[in-house]
Amino acid sequence: MAQINPSILSADFARLAEEAEAVRGSDWLHVDVMDNHFVPNLTLGVPIVESLARSTDIPLDCHLMIEDPDRWAPQYVEAGAGSVTFHAEAAAAPVRLAREIRAKGARASMALKPATPIEPYEDLLPELDMLLIMTVEPGFGGQAFLDIMLPKIRRTRELIAKHGLELWLQVDGGVSVSTIERCAEAGADVFVAGSAVYGAEDPAAAVAGLRALADGATSEAWWACAH
């Protein structure tokens, strides 16, 4: 079953607790952490994650678009994140970091920018609980979906199947009613949606609608039928 993770990057930061409540029924709440170094934007940090974790029972999926995640990622687990994603391009020791995140009790995830290929990281996949394929350049919400990422999603799903892994495959960037089915058909099963959810009149209904589209596409997808 598809998982829908609304991105609070598109929410009202002054009303985060209420915005979390507005998407009740979501699988996770996606929290984008940006440091104005790894990406050209600055968002929120550990204190906000701590407050948000106390304000909602929806588990937090923290995506760290920051330099030196080896140092900072474990603090997000301690702050209450149930899943922590670091970027392959920023991590000095990704295997060690993934193991530390898992040891602290969270799911370990690694993200790849659009230009970063999956193949060099094939041997790392068993160390992860989720892999995130960025379908826009990280740093800003509201960007248009990059169709050229669909073959990369497919190749990643093929590697997951090759190794028999129970690895979630997440996509983030431009996910909407017009793109989610293509992502699901290619192999994604976890979907981050920002403006498609928080820009809707009824965010909870938008989540349900996206999930229905993804589930429909998955039921007939090549990779799901092969299971």
N, C-alpha and C positions, 0 to 999 in steps of 0.2 A: 504494500500500500504506500502511495506517495506521501511524503512528509512536506508540509508547507511551513516555512519559517519566515514570518513577517519581519522586515528590517526596520528597526526603530530609527534608522537614519532618516526615514521619511515621515517619522512621527513628530508630534509637537513636544520638544524637549522640556517645556515648562509643565507638561502634564503627563509624564511618562507612566506613572502608575495607572492613570485612567486610559492611556493609549494601550497599555498591556491588557487591561480588562476588555477593551474594545475588540480584541482579536482572540477572545477566549474560544477554545476549540483548536487553536494552532498547536502544532507539535512542539515547536521551540520558538523562542524569541531571539532573533538574530541581532547581535550587538556589534556594530562596527567600531573598532578602536583604531584611530589614526593619529600619528605623532607629528605630522608636518615635516617629516624627514624621509621615511620610506615612501610615503605618498604626499602629494601637495595639499594636504588638508589636515585640520585638527578637530578632533571630536571629543571623546570622553575617555575617562580612565577608571582606575580601580574603585575610587569612592562611589562613582555613579553606579557601577556594576553591583557593589555591595548594597546600595540603597534599592536598586531595582530587584535584586534577589530577595530582599525582605518584603517587597511590595507585591510580588506575584508568585503564583505556584507554577507558572509556565516555565519550564527549564530554559536556561540561558545558553545560547550558542554564540560564543565570543570569537569574532574574527579579528585577529591582531594584524593590522597593516602597519607594523612598527619595526624599527631597527632593534637589534639585540633581543629577539624574543626568548633566547636561551635564558636571559636574566629575568625577563618580566612575565613570561607566560605562566609560571607556577603561581604567581600572585593572583592571577585571575581565577584559578581553581579555588584558592583560599578565599577569594571574594564571593564565591558562590556559583561560578559558571559550571554547567554540567558537561560542556564540550568547549574545547579551546583549539582554535585553528591558528597555526603559525605559517608564515610564508617560507617556501623552500629557498627563495632567493635571499632571505634574510637570516636564516638559521645557520649557526656555525656547526652545530652537531645535532642534526635532526633526529637521529635514532635515540640518542641520549635524552633529548628533550621530550620526544614522544613517550618514552618510558617513564620519565619523571611526571609528566601530566597524568598518565595512567596510574602511576603509583600513588598519586595524591587523590585519586578517585574520580577523575573526569575522563571523558572520551577524548582521544588525541586525534587531531586532524591536521592535514597539511594542505596548503593552497598553492596553486600555480597561476602566475600571471599568463595572459594570453600567449605571449611569445615563448614561454617556458615549456619545453616538450615533456611528456610524461615518461618516455622510455628510459632516461637515465635514472629514474627513481623506482624502477620496477622492483628491485630487491628490497626496497624499504616498505613496500605495501603491507606486508604482514605485521609491521610495527604500528600500523594506523587503524583507527576505527572509521575514519572518513577521509575522503580526498575531495578537495574543492577545486573545481575548474572555473576560473574567472571567465565570464562571458562578456566582460567589458574591462577596460583598464581600471585597476583599483584606484580609489581616491575620491570619487564623487558619485552621488546617487543620480538617478534619472537619465542615465546614458542609454543609447540605443544598443540593442542586442547584436553581438557579433556572430553572424551565421557561420563564419569560417571556423568557429570553435566546435561545431557539431562533429566533424570527423575526429577531433581530439577526444571528445566525450565517448565516442564509439570505441576508439582505440583503448581508452582507459577501461571501459567496461569489458573489453576482450581480455585485457591483462588480469582484471579481477576474476573473471571466469577461468582463465588459464590456471590460476593458482588456487582456485576453489575457495576464495575468501568471502567472508561475510562483511564486506566493506561497503559502507554507504558512499554514494557518489553524488556530491552536491554541486549545483550550479548557482552562480550569483552574478546578476547584472542583466538588466533588461528583461527579466522574466515577467511575462504577462499572459493574458488569455490568447494572444496571437503567437506566442513563442513556446509556451510550456509543453505543448504536445510534441513539438519537434525535439525538445530536450529529453523528454521521457522516452520517445522512440529511439533516440540515440543511445540511451543507457542511464540517464540520471534518475535518481529516486528521491532526492532531497532538494527542495527548491526555495531559494531565498527570493522574496518578493517585497519590494518597498512601495513605490508609488502605486503599483497595481492593487495593493491592499489599502494603504493609508490614504490614497487619493480617491478611494471609492466612497460612495454615500454610506454603505454598510460594510465596514471592514471585515466583520465576521462572515458575512455572506460571500464576500470576495474570496476569502480563504477557502470556504466550502466549494465555491465554483472552480477555483484553480485546482483543488484536489480532485474534483470530479473529472476535469479535463485530463489531468495527468494520469489518473487511474485508468481512464478509458484508453489512452494511448499506450499505456504500459501493458494492458491486457493482451494487446495484439503485437507487441514489440518483439523483434527478433531475439533479444536477450532474455526476455521473460519466458518466451515459449521454449527456450533452450534449457530452462531449469528442469 
